[in-house]
Amino acid sequence: MILKKRTIPLKILIYEAVVKRLPVNHHRKKEFQTKLMKLKAGYKGEVDLDYYLAQLPEKEYILLQALRLPHLETHFQIDTLLLSPSFFINFESKNYAGEIDIDLTFDQLIRTIDGKQDTYGNPILQAKIQTSNLTTWLKNNSFSFPPIEYFVTISSAQTTIKNSNKSPEVFYRVCRNARALYKIEDMKLKFKSETLTMKDLKKIAHKLIKSHQPLIVDPKVLNLPLNELTKGIQCPECQGFGMKRIHGNWLCSSCGHLSKTAHISAIKDFFLLNGFSINNQQLREF
């Protein structure tokens, strides 16, 4: 059963509002579009894994999606946490295009696409650290718990996965989303002793949910003056701005489309770009 569901991250919503309202010729338009594309790719990888894990028997497992928990002076995030009576699994989702090669010697992932190489951190190490932090959290909250495994799941079926050093750790820890269910079956064979009841698992899950602290993104960190963004109501039909209020409707001067609710999107954009407070004058100006 899914006790905590994933929602679209606030950062994606903010970047969508920025990209929507930045003029086409703005010097930072491409920067925000590229960042938004990367954020959406990461989120898609997580959602794709959700599709496969949703096929699990509800009475045997508990799933918690997109956890962010306090740790020392900071936080740690877990994309997907699976709880069962005999084992827990931390799934770290990744969505890379092209070819990836994981090198544990130098803790790096090398991605090659169109002949260009980029280097990223080792996702296995990332998942290991998250799992260590989760272990600490469980101990600090006086919970008994079974063995905790961790895996890195690769979303895109078009991604070529290489293990040039033939590391057993890479073979064991990395799999495609579609194989996640088989990894769970492997863990059922590996950890046969049930140390917790479903009641115990629900108690842990509810405490994790209560401790979850969603990431709050201040739009000011984008360092983008609001007067550089396009104001007004966006037409849901042609995507142009400047709809006018006429007889209880919003009329698009470009395509003639009428809408009673076009202003709702603009109000959402305002909150995303200004923070969560508003007065009548600010709204009218926007």
N, C-alpha and C positions, 0 to 999 in steps of 0.2 A: 504493500500500500504506500502511496505517496503522501507523506504528512507535511512536506514543505515543497511547494511547486516553484518552478523557475519563472521569473518575470523578466520582461525586457529591461536591461540595465539602464539606470538613469543617465549614464554617460552617453549611451547610444541615442536616447531621446534628445539630449541637449545638442549633440552633434547633428542630428537630423534637422533640428530647428535652425541651427546656424547655417548649414548647407542650403536649406530651403530659402533662407532670407538674405544670404550673401549675393550681391550682384554678380553676374556672370564674369565680368572683367575684374573682379576684386583680386588683388595680388596674393591673397591667402586662400582663395577658393579651392585650389587643387590640394593644398595642405590639409584642409578640413575634410575634403572628399576622400583622400587617401586614408586618413585616420579613421573615418567612419567606416570605410570598406573593411579595414582590419578588425575593428570592433565587431562588426556584423559577422565576419568570417568566424571569429572566435565563438560568438554566441551561437551561430549555426552549428558548429561542431558539438556544442553542449546539447542543443535541442535534438540533433540527430541521434545522439546516444540515448536520450530520453525515449525515443521511439522504440528502441530495442528493449530497454529495461522495463518498459510498460507491459511487456509480455510476461513478466515474472508472476508467479502465483502470489496474489495479494496477502494470503494468510501466512506466507512463509518469510516475507521480507518487508523491511521498511526502507523507503527511499527518502532522502533529504537532498534537495537540489539547491545549489547556490548558497552555501553557508559562508558566513564571514564572522569569525569569532575573535574575541580579544585575546592577545598573547603578549605578556610583559607590557611594553609601552606602545605596541603596535597591534596589528591584526593578521590573521592568516585566513586564506580562502580555500574552500573545497568545492570543486565543481559539482560532484555527485558523491554522496556517501550512502553506501548500502549497509544495512544492519541485518544480521541474522543471528540466531541463537548460538551458532558455532564459529562465526567469523564476521568481521567487518571488512569492507573494501572501500578504499578511496580511489575514485576514478578521476584522473586528470585528463581533460579533453583538449585535443589540439587539432587545428585545421590548417594544414600547410598545402600549398600548391607546389607542383614540381616534384623534385627528388630530395629526400632527406637522408642524412647519414649521422647516426648518433655515436659520438666518440666519448667513452667514459674515461679515457686516460686524461683528457684535458677538460672534461665536463662541458662539452659543447655539442650543439646540433648544427650541422652544416646543411643549409638548404640551397639547392641549385635549381634555377629556373631560367630558361632561355640563355644558357651559358654563363649566367651571373651567379656568384656565390654570396650568400649572407650567412653570418654566424649568430647563433642564438644560444641561450643557456641550456643546460642539460635538463630536459623535462622530467627524466627519471629522478634526478636529484631534487628537483622542485617537489615532486610528489612524495619523496622520502621525507623531506623537511616538513611538509604539511602533515604527514602521518605522525611524525615525531611530536609535532605541536599538538595534534589531536590526542595523542597518548598522554601528554602532560596535562591537557585540559581534563580528560577523564579522571586522571589520578587526583588532580586538585579538587575535583567535584565529588570525590569519594565513590566513584563508580567501579564496580568489577566489570571486566570486559574480556572477550575472547581475543585471539590473535587478529591483528589488523594487517591486511595486505594492501598493496597499492599497485595500480596499473596506469599506463599512459595509453589512451585510446586515440587513434588517428581517424578523423572523420571522412575525408575524401577517399573514395575508391580509386581515384586517379593518381593519388600520391604514391610514388615509388619509395618504399622503405628499404634502406640499406643498413647493413651491419658489417662494415668493412673489417672491423677487428674481430668479428665472429664472437662477440661477447655473449656468454650465456645469460647475463643479466638483461641485456637488450632483448634477446629472444624470449625471455620469460616475462618481462615487464611491459613490453610494447605490443599492442594488437590493434586491429581495426575495430571500429564500432560494432560491426556485424558479428565479431567473435567474442564480444563481451559476455554474452550469455553462456558461451562454452567455458570461458574463464571461471564463471561462477560455478558451473558444474564441476570443474576441476577442483575448486576450493571445497565443494561439498564432499568430494572424495578424500581430500587432504585433511580436512578438519571435521571429523565425524562426531566428536564429543560436543553435545549441546550444553553449554555452561550457563546460558541465560534463557529465561522464558520470554514470550511475547510481551507479557506485562512488564518485565524488566526493560525490554527494548523500547517500549513506548515511554517509559519513565525517562530513559536516556534521551530519546528523540525530543520529547517535550522540553527538556532542559536545554538541549542544543538550540531548539527553535527560540526559546525565551532568551538565550544568550546571543542570538544572532544580531549583529549590528550592521545594517545596510550601509554601503558606501554613500556618503553625502558629497556630491560634487558641487563646489561653488563655481558658478559660471565665470566669476572674475579671474579664475586661473587661466582661462583661455586668452586673456590679455587682448580682448577684442572690444573696441569701443562700440556701444550699442547704436550710436548714430551712423555707423557704417552698414547697418543692417536695413533691409527694406521693411518699412512699416506697412500696416494695413491688413485687410482681409484677403486671403488667397482664395481664388476661385477653384473649387474642387474639380471643375471640368477641364479648364485649359491651363490651370496652375498659375495664371497671371495674378497680379496684385491690384488693389484699388477698387474693390467692390463697393457699391454705394447702397445705403439703406433706403428702400423705397416701399412704403405701404406694408411694413412688417416683413419684408423680404430683403435679401442681399442680391443686388443685380450686378453682374459682371459687364463692365463697359466694353470689354474686348469681344466676348463670344455671346453675350446676352443670357447667360445661364442664370437662373433664379435659385436661391437657396434660403431656407429658413435657419439653417444651423451652421453656416460657414464661419461664423464668429467664434464658435467653440474651439476650433483649431488654433485661432489667433490667441485666445485667452490661455490655452495650454502653452503655446510658444512663449508668451509673456512670462509666465511663471518659471519656465525652464531657463529662460535667458536672464531673468532679473532676480530670481529667488522667490520664496513663497510668501510674498506680501504684495498687496496692490491697493491703490485707492482709485477713486473714480477718475480723477484728472489724469493719472498715469495711464489708465486703460484707454481713455479717449485719445491721448497723444499717440499711443501705440497703434 
